[in-house]
Amino acid sequence: MDIVKQLENYRLENRISLQKLAEDLGVSFSTVSRWFSEKTKPSKIQQYHIGKFLNGKAKKVKR
């Protein structure tokens, strides 16, 4: 599954706003908005950090 789709699923399942998600990822609201509107894609390094974020959050939820 595409990393942006995974991020969107996480956001929707956890009822997190785009602003909160952007803050959690350390990027701007407009950056996250552009990813979800498919105007841009996360860079390789951003994809890496998103993956780490999602994996870390998944581990916390399982506890």
N, CA, C and O atoms as a Tripos MOL2 file, in Angstrom:
@<TRIPOS>MOLECULE
protein
  252   251    63     0     0
PROTEIN
NO_CHARGES

@<TRIPOS>ATOM
      1 N           0.8480   -1.1820    0.0000 N.3       1 MET1
      2 CA          0.0000    0.0000    0.0000 C.3       1 MET1
      3 C           0.8920    1.2430    0.0000 C.2       1 MET1
      4 O           1.9400    1.2660    0.6460 O.2       1 MET1
      5 N           0.4850    2.2290   -0.6980 N.am      2 ASP2
      6 CA          1.1820    3.5060   -0.7880 C.3       2 ASP2
      7 C           1.3030    4.1400    0.6020 C.2       2 ASP2
      8 O           0.3690    4.0730    1.4010 O.2       2 ASP2
      9 N           2.4460    4.7490    0.8830 N.am      3 ILE3
     10 CA          2.7100    5.3390    2.1990 C.3       3 ILE3
     11 C           1.7100    6.4430    2.5400 C.2       3 ILE3
     12 O           1.3230    6.5910    3.6990 O.2       3 ILE3
     13 N           1.2950    7.2130    1.5480 N.am      4 VAL4
     14 CA          0.3210    8.2820    1.8020 C.3       4 VAL4
     15 C          -1.0400    7.6740    2.1480 C.2       4 VAL4
     16 O          -1.7480    8.1990    3.0070 O.2       4 VAL4
     17 N          -1.4090    6.5780    1.4930 N.am      5 LYS5
     18 CA         -2.6650    5.8900    1.8100 C.3       5 LYS5
     19 C          -2.6240    5.3640    3.2420 C.2       5 LYS5
     20 O          -3.6050    5.4630    3.9790 O.2       5 LYS5
     21 N          -1.4800    4.8030    3.6280 N.am      6 GLN6
     22 CA         -1.3230    4.2990    4.9910 C.3       6 GLN6
     23 C          -1.4750    5.4340    5.9990 C.2       6 GLN6
     24 O          -2.1210    5.2830    7.0350 O.2       6 GLN6
     25 N          -0.8730    6.5580    5.6750 N.am      7 LEU7
     26 CA         -0.9470    7.7240    6.5480 C.3       7 LEU7
     27 C          -2.3880    8.2360    6.6460 C.2       7 LEU7
     28 O          -2.8460    8.6050    7.7270 O.2       7 LEU7
     29 N          -3.0830    8.2580    5.5390 N.am      8 GLU8
     30 CA         -4.4810    8.6990    5.5330 C.3       8 GLU8
     31 C          -5.3510    7.7380    6.3370 C.2       8 GLU8
     32 O          -6.2180    8.1700    7.0970 O.2       8 GLU8
     33 N          -5.1230    6.4410    6.1720 N.am      9 ASN9
     34 CA         -5.8730    5.4580    6.9550 C.3       9 ASN9
     35 C          -5.6280    5.6540    8.4460 C.2       9 ASN9
     36 O          -6.5660    5.6200    9.2420 O.2       9 ASN9
     37 N          -4.3750    5.8590    8.8210 N.am     10 TYR10
     38 CA         -4.0280    6.1050   10.2220 C.3      10 TYR10
     39 C          -4.7640    7.3470   10.7310 C.2      10 TYR10
     40 O          -5.3390    7.3380   11.8190 O.2      10 TYR10
     41 N          -4.7370    8.4020    9.9390 N.am     11 ARG11
     42 CA         -5.3740    9.6630   10.3330 C.3      11 ARG11
     43 C          -6.8780    9.4840   10.5410 C.2      11 ARG11
     44 O          -7.4340    9.9640   11.5290 O.2      11 ARG11
     45 N          -7.5220    8.8040    9.6220 N.am     12 LEU12
     46 CA         -8.9690    8.6080    9.7090 C.3      12 LEU12
     47 C          -9.3490    7.6770   10.8630 C.2      12 LEU12
     48 O         -10.3030    7.9470   11.5910 O.2      12 LEU12
     49 N          -8.6060    6.5900   11.0260 N.am     13 GLU13
     50 CA         -8.8970    5.6400   12.1000 C.3      13 GLU13
     51 C          -8.7470    6.2770   13.4740 C.2      13 GLU13
     52 O          -9.4710    5.9350   14.4080 O.2      13 GLU13
     53 N          -7.8050    7.2030   13.5900 N.am     14 ASN14
     54 CA         -7.5270    7.8300   14.8810 C.3      14 ASN14
     55 C          -8.1450    9.2130   15.0210 C.2      14 ASN14
     56 O          -7.9250    9.9040   16.0160 O.2      14 ASN14
     57 N          -8.9230    9.6120   14.0150 N.am     15 ARG15
     58 CA         -9.6380   10.8990   14.0270 C.3      15 ARG15
     59 C          -8.7090   12.0680   14.3380 C.2      15 ARG15
     60 O          -8.9680   12.8760   15.2300 O.2      15 ARG15
     61 N          -7.6200   12.1320   13.5750 N.am     16 ILE16
     62 CA         -6.6210   13.1810   13.7510 C.3      16 ILE16
     63 C          -6.7760   14.1980   12.6220 C.2      16 ILE16
     64 O          -6.9560   13.8250   11.4630 O.2      16 ILE16
     65 N          -6.7060   15.4620   12.9620 N.am     17 SER17
     66 CA         -6.8020   16.5190   11.9520 C.3      17 SER17
     67 C          -5.5200   16.5670   11.1230 C.2      17 SER17
     68 O          -4.4770   16.0630   11.5380 O.2      17 SER17
     69 N          -5.6160   17.1770    9.9550 N.am     18 LEU18
     70 CA         -4.4160   17.3610    9.1320 C.3      18 LEU18
     71 C          -3.3780   18.1900    9.8750 C.2      18 LEU18
     72 O          -2.1820   17.9100    9.7940 O.2      18 LEU18
     73 N          -3.8300   19.2070   10.5970 N.am     19 GLN19
     74 CA         -2.9100   20.0640   11.3480 C.3      19 GLN19
     75 C          -2.1520   19.2650   12.4050 C.2      19 GLN19
     76 O          -0.9350   19.4040   12.5290 O.2      19 GLN19
     77 N          -2.8570   18.4320   13.1650 N.am     20 LYS20
     78 CA         -2.2260   17.6160   14.2110 C.3      20 LYS20
     79 C          -1.2640   16.6180   13.5890 C.2      20 LYS20
     80 O          -0.1690   16.4040   14.1090 O.2      20 LYS20
     81 N          -1.6600   16.0110   12.4890 N.am     21 LEU21
     82 CA         -0.7910   15.0590   11.8090 C.3      21 LEU21
     83 C           0.4770   15.7490   11.3320 C.2      21 LEU21
     84 O           1.5750   15.2170   11.4950 O.2      21 LEU21
     85 N           0.3330   16.9190   10.7510 N.am     22 ALA22
     86 CA          1.4960   17.6850   10.2920 C.3      22 ALA22
     87 C           2.4300   17.9840   11.4600 C.2      22 ALA22
     88 O           3.6460   17.8370   11.3360 O.2      22 ALA22
     89 N           1.8710   18.4020   12.5900 N.am     23 GLU23
     90 CA          2.6850   18.6890   13.7720 C.3      23 GLU23
     91 C           3.4150   17.4360   14.2430 C.2      23 GLU23
     92 O           4.6010   17.4900   14.5680 O.2      23 GLU23
     93 N           2.7100   16.3090   14.2810 N.am     24 ASP24
     94 CA          3.3170   15.0480   14.7150 C.3      24 ASP24
     95 C           4.4610   14.6210   13.8040 C.2      24 ASP24
     96 O           5.4420   14.0350   14.2600 O.2      24 ASP24
     97 N           4.3280   14.9210   12.5090 N.am     25 LEU25
     98 CA          5.3560   14.5450   11.5330 C.3      25 LEU25
     99 C           6.4600   15.5880   11.4100 C.2      25 LEU25
    100 O           7.5080   15.3180   10.8240 O.2      25 LEU25
    101 N           6.2280   16.7770   11.9610 N.am     26 GLY26
    102 CA          7.2300   17.8370   11.8750 C.3      26 GLY26
    103 C           7.2890   18.5100   10.5170 C.2      26 GLY26
    104 O           8.3390   18.9890   10.0900 O.2      26 GLY26
    105 N           6.1380   18.5410    9.8410 N.am     27 VAL27
    106 CA          6.0460   19.2240    8.5450 C.3      27 VAL27
    107 C           4.8870   20.2100    8.6110 C.2      27 VAL27
    108 O           4.1260   20.2190    9.5780 O.2      27 VAL27
    109 N           4.7570   21.0290    7.5890 N.am     28 SER28
    110 CA          3.6830   22.0170    7.5810 C.3      28 SER28
    111 C           2.3490   21.3800    7.1680 C.2      28 SER28
    112 O           2.2980   20.3250    6.5360 O.2      28 SER28
    113 N           1.2880   22.0670    7.5530 N.am     29 PHE29
    114 CA         -0.0560   21.6600    7.1490 C.3      29 PHE29
    115 C          -0.1450   21.5640    5.6290 C.2      29 PHE29
    116 O          -0.7090   20.6110    5.0910 O.2      29 PHE29
    117 N           0.4190   22.5670    4.9350 N.am     30 SER30
    118 CA          0.3220   22.5900    3.4710 C.3      30 SER30
    119 C           1.0470   21.4050    2.8410 C.2      30 SER30
    120 O           0.6250   20.9050    1.7980 O.2      30 SER30
    121 N           2.1250   20.9560    3.4610 N.am     31 THR31
    122 CA          2.8430   19.7870    2.9420 C.3      31 THR31
    123 C           1.9510   18.5540    2.9990 C.2      31 THR31
    124 O           1.8220   17.8310    2.0110 O.2      31 THR31
    125 N           1.3410   18.3150    4.1410 N.am     32 VAL32
    126 CA          0.4550   17.1580    4.2970 C.3      32 VAL32
    127 C          -0.7430   17.2790    3.3570 C.2      32 VAL32
    128 O          -1.1580   16.2930    2.7500 O.2      32 VAL32
    129 N          -1.2880   18.4640    3.2390 N.am     33 SER33
    130 CA         -2.4180   18.6970    2.3480 C.3      33 SER33
    131 C          -2.0560   18.3740    0.8970 C.2      33 SER33
    132 O          -2.8540   17.7750    0.1750 O.2      33 SER33
    133 N          -0.8730   18.7630    0.4780 N.am     34 ARG34
    134 CA         -0.4320   18.4730   -0.9000 C.3      34 ARG34
    135 C          -0.2480   16.9730   -1.1160 C.2      34 ARG34
    136 O          -0.5340   16.4690   -2.2020 O.2      34 ARG34
    137 N           0.2280   16.2520   -0.0960 N.am     35 TRP35
    138 CA          0.3590   14.7990   -0.2230 C.3      35 TRP35
    139 C          -1.0070   14.1660   -0.4470 C.2      35 TRP35
    140 O          -1.1720   13.3390   -1.3450 O.2      35 TRP35
    141 N          -1.9940   14.5530    0.3730 N.am     36 PHE36
    142 CA         -3.3090   13.9340    0.2940 C.3      36 PHE36
    143 C          -4.0770   14.3380   -0.9540 C.2      36 PHE36
    144 O          -4.9330   13.5860   -1.4190 O.2      36 PHE36
    145 N          -3.7900   15.4940   -1.4960 N.am     37 SER37
    146 CA         -4.4520   15.9140   -2.7380 C.3      37 SER37
    147 C          -3.6730   15.4490   -3.9660 C.2      37 SER37
    148 O          -4.0480   15.7530   -5.0980 O.2      37 SER37
    149 N          -2.5880   14.7110   -3.7350 N.am     38 GLU38
    150 CA         -1.7330   14.1360   -4.7780 C.3      38 GLU38
    151 C          -1.0700   15.1810   -5.6560 C.2      38 GLU38
    152 O          -0.7390   14.9060   -6.8100 O.2      38 GLU38
    153 N          -0.8730   16.3900   -5.1150 N.am     39 LYS39
    154 CA         -0.1380   17.4160   -5.8550 C.3      39 LYS39
    155 C           1.3580   17.1530   -5.7880 C.2      39 LYS39
    156 O           2.0980   17.4660   -6.7210 O.2      39 LYS39
    157 N           1.7960   16.5760   -4.6760 N.am     40 THR40
    158 CA          3.1940   16.1720   -4.5110 C.3      40 THR40
    159 C           3.2200   14.8400   -3.7800 C.2      40 THR40
    160 O           2.2120   14.3860   -3.2390 O.2      40 THR40
    161 N           4.3930   14.2270   -3.7770 N.am     41 LYS41
    162 CA          4.6160   12.9990   -3.0270 C.3      41 LYS41
    163 C           5.7110   13.2630   -2.0080 C.2      41 LYS41
    164 O           6.5760   14.1110   -2.2270 O.2      41 LYS41
    165 N           5.6800   12.5450   -0.9010 N.am     42 PRO42
    166 CA          6.7580   12.7080    0.0690 C.3      42 PRO42
    167 C           8.0960   12.2860   -0.5500 C.2      42 PRO42
    168 O           8.1650   11.3370   -1.3310 O.2      42 PRO42
    169 N           9.1430   13.0070   -0.1850 N.am     43 SER43
    170 CA         10.4790   12.6300   -0.6440 C.3      43 SER43
    171 C          10.8530   11.2890   -0.0130 C.2      43 SER43
    172 O          10.1540   10.8030    0.8750 O.2      43 SER43
    173 N          11.9340   10.7050   -0.4620 N.am     44 LYS44
    174 CA         12.3900    9.4200    0.0900 C.3      44 LYS44
    175 C          12.6300    9.5320    1.5920 C.2      44 LYS44
    176 O          12.2360    8.6460    2.3500 O.2      44 LYS44
    177 N          13.2680   10.6090    2.0230 N.am     45 ILE45
    178 CA         13.5430   10.7790    3.4530 C.3      45 ILE45
    179 C          12.2400   10.9930    4.2240 C.2      45 ILE45
    180 O          12.0950   10.4990    5.3420 O.2      45 ILE45
    181 N          11.3000   11.7210    3.6370 N.am     46 GLN46
    182 CA          9.9980   11.9030    4.2920 C.3      46 GLN46
    183 C           9.2610   10.5680    4.3850 C.2      46 GLN46
    184 O           8.6200   10.2840    5.3970 O.2      46 GLN46
    185 N           9.3480    9.7530    3.3410 N.am     47 GLN47
    186 CA          8.7160    8.4360    3.3610 C.3      47 GLN47
    187 C           9.3080    7.5750    4.4720 C.2      47 GLN47
    188 O           8.5910    6.8430    5.1550 O.2      47 GLN47
    189 N          10.6170    7.6710    4.6400 N.am     48 TYR48
    190 CA         11.2960    6.9320    5.7050 C.3      48 TYR48
    191 C          10.7510    7.3560    7.0680 C.2      48 TYR48
    192 O          10.4220    6.5110    7.9000 O.2      48 TYR48
    193 N          10.6570    8.6600    7.2920 N.am     49 HIS49
    194 CA         10.1730    9.1750    8.5750 C.3      49 HIS49
    195 C           8.6890    8.8530    8.7940 C.2      49 HIS49
    196 O           8.2740    8.5740    9.9190 O.2      49 HIS49
    197 N           7.9040    8.8920    7.7350 N.am     50 ILE50
    198 CA          6.4910    8.5150    7.8440 C.3      50 ILE50
    199 C           6.3830    7.0460    8.2460 C.2      50 ILE50
    200 O           5.5840    6.6910    9.1130 O.2      50 ILE50
    201 N           7.1870    6.1980    7.6160 N.am     51 GLY51
    202 CA          7.1990    4.7730    7.9540 C.3      51 GLY51
    203 C           7.5540    4.5410    9.4140 C.2      51 GLY51
    204 O           6.9120    3.7410   10.0950 O.2      51 GLY51
    205 N           8.5780    5.2430    9.8930 N.am     52 LYS52
    206 CA          8.9670    5.1230   11.3010 C.3      52 LYS52
    207 C           7.8430    5.6120   12.2100 C.2      52 LYS52
    208 O           7.5570    4.9980   13.2380 O.2      52 LYS52
    209 N           7.2130    6.7100   11.8290 N.am     53 PHE53
    210 CA          6.0970    7.2660   12.5990 C.3      53 PHE53
    211 C           4.9650    6.2400   12.6880 C.2      53 PHE53
    212 O           4.4600    5.9640   13.7760 O.2      53 PHE53
    213 N           4.5740    5.6810   11.5560 N.am     54 LEU54
    214 CA          3.4680    4.7240   11.5370 C.3      54 LEU54
    215 C           3.8140    3.4630   12.3180 C.2      54 LEU54
    216 O           2.9690    2.9410   13.0450 O.2      54 LEU54
    217 N           5.0270    2.9690   12.1830 N.am     55 ASN55
    218 CA          5.4330    1.7700   12.9180 C.3      55 ASN55
    219 C           5.4760    2.0370   14.4120 C.2      55 ASN55
    220 O           5.0690    1.1880   15.2060 O.2      55 ASN55
    221 N           5.9600    3.1910   14.7990 N.am     56 GLY56
    222 CA          6.0050    3.5480   16.2120 C.3      56 GLY56
    223 C           4.6200    3.6940   16.8080 C.2      56 GLY56
    224 O           4.3740    3.2530   17.9300 O.2      56 GLY56
    225 N           3.7120    4.3100   16.0620 N.am     57 LYS57
    226 CA          2.3410    4.5010   16.5360 C.3      57 LYS57
    227 C           1.6210    3.1590   16.6290 C.2      57 LYS57
    228 O           0.8480    2.9340   17.5600 O.2      57 LYS57
    229 N           1.8680    2.2730   15.6770 N.am     58 ALA58
    230 CA          1.2150    0.9660   15.6870 C.3      58 ALA58
    231 C           1.6410    0.1700   16.9200 C.2      58 ALA58
    232 O           0.8210   -0.5180   17.5280 O.2      58 ALA58
    233 N           2.9130    0.2620   17.2880 N.am     59 LYS59
    234 CA          3.3950   -0.4490   18.4730 C.3      59 LYS59
    235 C           2.7520    0.1060   19.7330 C.2      59 LYS59
    236 O           2.4110   -0.6520   20.6410 O.2      59 LYS59
    237 N           2.5830    1.4190   19.7970 N.am     60 LYS60
    238 CA          1.9690    2.0350   20.9770 C.3      60 LYS60
    239 C           0.5060    1.6420   21.1010 C.2      60 LYS60
    240 O           0.0050    1.4450   22.2080 O.2      60 LYS60
    241 N          -0.1830    1.5270   19.9660 N.am     61 VAL61
    242 CA         -1.6080    1.1840   19.9850 C.3      61 VAL61
    243 C          -1.8050   -0.2550   20.4470 C.2      61 VAL61
    244 O          -2.7870   -0.5490   21.1290 O.2      61 VAL61
    245 N          -0.8870   -1.1640   20.0890 N.am     62 LYS62
    246 CA         -1.0160   -2.5790   20.4370 C.3      62 LYS62
    247 C          -0.9100   -2.8230   21.9350 C.2      62 LYS62
    248 O          -1.4440   -3.8180   22.4260 O.2      62 LYS62
    249 N          -0.2450   -1.9560   22.6700 N.am     63 ARG63
    250 CA         -0.0200   -2.1810   24.1110 C.3      63 ARG63
    251 C          -1.2670   -2.1560   24.8940 C.2      63 ARG63
    252 O          -1.2340   -2.3290   26.1120 O.2      63 ARG63
@<TRIPOS>BOND
     1     1     2 1
     2     2     3 1
     3     3     4 2
     4     3     5 am
     5     5     6 1
     6     6     7 1
     7     7     8 2
     8     7     9 am
     9     9    10 1
    10    10    11 1
    11    11    12 2
    12    11    13 am
    13    13    14 1
    14    14    15 1
    15    15    16 2
    16    15    17 am
    17    17    18 1
    18    18    19 1
    19    19    20 2
    20    19    21 am
    21    21    22 1
    22    22    23 1
    23    23    24 2
    24    23    25 am
    25    25    26 1
    26    26    27 1
    27    27    28 2
    28    27    29 am
    29    29    30 1
    30    30    31 1
    31    31    32 2
    32    31    33 am
    33    33    34 1
    34    34    35 1
    35    35    36 2
    36    35    37 am
    37    37    38 1
    38    38    39 1
    39    39    40 2
    40    39    41 am
    41    41    42 1
    42    42    43 1
    43    43    44 2
    44    43    45 am
    45    45    46 1
    46    46    47 1
    47    47    48 2
    48    47    49 am
    49    49    50 1
    50    50    51 1
    51    51    52 2
    52    51    53 am
    53    53    54 1
    54    54    55 1
    55    55    56 2
    56    55    57 am
    57    57    58 1
    58    58    59 1
    59    59    60 2
    60    59    61 am
    61    61    62 1
    62    62    63 1
    63    63    64 2
    64    63    65 am
    65    65    66 1
    66    66    67 1
    67    67    68 2
    68    67    69 am
    69    69    70 1
    70    70    71 1
    71    71    72 2
    72    71    73 am
    73    73    74 1
    74    74    75 1
    75    75    76 2
    76    75    77 am
    77    77    78 1
    78    78    79 1
    79    79    80 2
    80    79    81 am
    81    81    82 1
    82    82    83 1
    83    83    84 2
    84    83    85 am
    85    85    86 1
    86    86    87 1
    87    87    88 2
    88    87    89 am
    89    89    90 1
    90    90    91 1
    91    91    92 2
    92    91    93 am
    93    93    94 1
    94    94    95 1
    95    95    96 2
    96    95    97 am
    97    97    98 1
    98    98    99 1
    99    99   100 2
   100    99   101 am
   101   101   102 1
   102   102   103 1
   103   103   104 2
   104   103   105 am
   105   105   106 1
   106   106   107 1
   107   107   108 2
   108   107   109 am
   109   109   110 1
   110   110   111 1
   111   111   112 2
   112   111   113 am
   113   113   114 1
   114   114   115 1
   115   115   116 2
   116   115   117 am
   117   117   118 1
   118   118   119 1
   119   119   120 2
   120   119   121 am
   121   121   122 1
   122   122   123 1
   123   123   124 2
   124   123   125 am
   125   125   126 1
   126   126   127 1
   127   127   128 2
   128   127   129 am
   129   129   130 1
   130   130   131 1
   131   131   132 2
   132   131   133 am
   133   133   134 1
   134   134   135 1
   135   135   136 2
   136   135   137 am
   137   137   138 1
   138   138   139 1
   139   139   140 2
   140   139   141 am
   141   141   142 1
   142   142   143 1
   143   143   144 2
   144   143   145 am
   145   145   146 1
   146   146   147 1
   147   147   148 2
   148   147   149 am
   149   149   150 1
   150   150   151 1
   151   151   152 2
   152   151   153 am
   153   153   154 1
   154   154   155 1
   155   155   156 2
   156   155   157 am
   157   157   158 1
   158   158   159 1
   159   159   160 2
   160   159   161 am
   161   161   162 1
   162   162   163 1
   163   163   164 2
   164   163   165 am
   165   165   166 1
   166   166   167 1
   167   167   168 2
   168   167   169 am
   169   169   170 1
   170   170   171 1
   171   171   172 2
   172   171   173 am
   173   173   174 1
   174   174   175 1
   175   175   176 2
   176   175   177 am
   177   177   178 1
   178   178   179 1
   179   179   180 2
   180   179   181 am
   181   181   182 1
   182   182   183 1
   183   183   184 2
   184   183   185 am
   185   185   186 1
   186   186   187 1
   187   187   188 2
   188   187   189 am
   189   189   190 1
   190   190   191 1
   191   191   192 2
   192   191   193 am
   193   193   194 1
   194   194   195 1
   195   195   196 2
   196   195   197 am
   197   197   198 1
   198   198   199 1
   199   199   200 2
   200   199   201 am
   201   201   202 1
   202   202   203 1
   203   203   204 2
   204   203   205 am
   205   205   206 1
   206   206   207 1
   207   207   208 2
   208   207   209 am
   209   209   210 1
   210   210   211 1
   211   211   212 2
   212   211   213 am
   213   213   214 1
   214   214   215 1
   215   215   216 2
   216   215   217 am
   217   217   218 1
   218   218   219 1
   219   219   220 2
   220   219   221 am
   221   221   222 1
   222   222   223 1
   223   223   224 2
   224   223   225 am
   225   225   226 1
   226   226   227 1
   227   227   228 2
   228   227   229 am
   229   229   230 1
   230   230   231 1
   231   231   232 2
   232   231   233 am
   233   233   234 1
   234   234   235 1
   235   235   236 2
   236   235   237 am
   237   237   238 1
   238   238   239 1
   239   239   240 2
   240   239   241 am
   241   241   242 1
   242   242   243 1
   243   243   244 2
   244   243   245 am
   245   245   246 1
   246   246   247 1
   247   247   248 2
   248   247   249 am
   249   249   250 1
   250   250   251 1
   251   251   252 2
@<TRIPOS>SUBSTRUCTURE
     1 MET1         2 RESIDUE 1 A MET
     2 ASP2         6 RESIDUE 1 A ASP
     3 ILE3        10 RESIDUE 1 A ILE
     4 VAL4        14 RESIDUE 1 A VAL
     5 LYS5        18 RESIDUE 1 A LYS
     6 GLN6        22 RESIDUE 1 A GLN
     7 LEU7        26 RESIDUE 1 A LEU
     8 GLU8        30 RESIDUE 1 A GLU
     9 ASN9        34 RESIDUE 1 A ASN
    10 TYR10       38 RESIDUE 1 A TYR
    11 ARG11       42 RESIDUE 1 A ARG
    12 LEU12       46 RESIDUE 1 A LEU
    13 GLU13       50 RESIDUE 1 A GLU
    14 ASN14       54 RESIDUE 1 A ASN
    15 ARG15       58 RESIDUE 1 A ARG
    16 ILE16       62 RESIDUE 1 A ILE
    17 SER17       66 RESIDUE 1 A SER
    18 LEU18       70 RESIDUE 1 A LEU
    19 GLN19       74 RESIDUE 1 A GLN
    20 LYS20       78 RESIDUE 1 A LYS
    21 LEU21       82 RESIDUE 1 A LEU
    22 ALA22       86 RESIDUE 1 A ALA
    23 GLU23       90 RESIDUE 1 A GLU
    24 ASP24       94 RESIDUE 1 A ASP
    25 LEU25       98 RESIDUE 1 A LEU
    26 GLY26      102 RESIDUE 1 A GLY
    27 VAL27      106 RESIDUE 1 A VAL
    28 SER28      110 RESIDUE 1 A SER
    29 PHE29      114 RESIDUE 1 A PHE
    30 SER30      118 RESIDUE 1 A SER
    31 THR31      122 RESIDUE 1 A THR
    32 VAL32      126 RESIDUE 1 A VAL
    33 SER33      130 RESIDUE 1 A SER
    34 ARG34      134 RESIDUE 1 A ARG
    35 TRP35      138 RESIDUE 1 A TRP
    36 PHE36      142 RESIDUE 1 A PHE
    37 SER37      146 RESIDUE 1 A SER
    38 GLU38      150 RESIDUE 1 A GLU
    39 LYS39      154 RESIDUE 1 A LYS
    40 THR40      158 RESIDUE 1 A THR
    41 LYS41      162 RESIDUE 1 A LYS
    42 PRO42      166 RESIDUE 1 A PRO
    43 SER43      170 RESIDUE 1 A SER
    44 LYS44      174 RESIDUE 1 A LYS
    45 ILE45      178 RESIDUE 1 A ILE
    46 GLN46      182 RESIDUE 1 A GLN
    47 GLN47      186 RESIDUE 1 A GLN
    48 TYR48      190 RESIDUE 1 A TYR
    49 HIS49      194 RESIDUE 1 A HIS
    50 ILE50      198 RESIDUE 1 A ILE
    51 GLY51      202 RESIDUE 1 A GLY
    52 LYS52      206 RESIDUE 1 A LYS
    53 PHE53      210 RESIDUE 1 A PHE
    54 LEU54      214 RESIDUE 1 A LEU
    55 ASN55      218 RESIDUE 1 A ASN
    56 GLY56      222 RESIDUE 1 A GLY
    57 LYS57      226 RESIDUE 1 A LYS
    58 ALA58      230 RESIDUE 1 A ALA
    59 LYS59      234 RESIDUE 1 A LYS
    60 LYS60      238 RESIDUE 1 A LYS
    61 VAL61      242 RESIDUE 1 A VAL
    62 LYS62      246 RESIDUE 1 A LYS
    63 ARG63      250 RESIDUE 1 A ARG
